[in-house]
Amino acid sequence: METKKFPYIMYWIVVSVGILSFIMPLFQEYGIITTLMMTFLCGLFSWVIAMGLGKRKYMYLSALLLVSPWLFLLSRNLLN
């Protein structure tokens, strides 16, 4: 009994975990390294799920999640 909603639910769970990983630098000493790894992996897995779904908007969101830790680091360095 397979439903078609399961890939969408998995996609949004992975994207949510990737976005929530930006909270880690506030609580851990080496949080930025954890954030880079978590966000990159979540972006990669969500991109694979989006490719399977064939949704172009989801692929764009996943690509943005892939580059977001690097944009975060760049903005942090430019503001300091």
Order of alpha helices (4+ residues) and beta strands (2+ residues): alpha-alpha-alpha-alpha
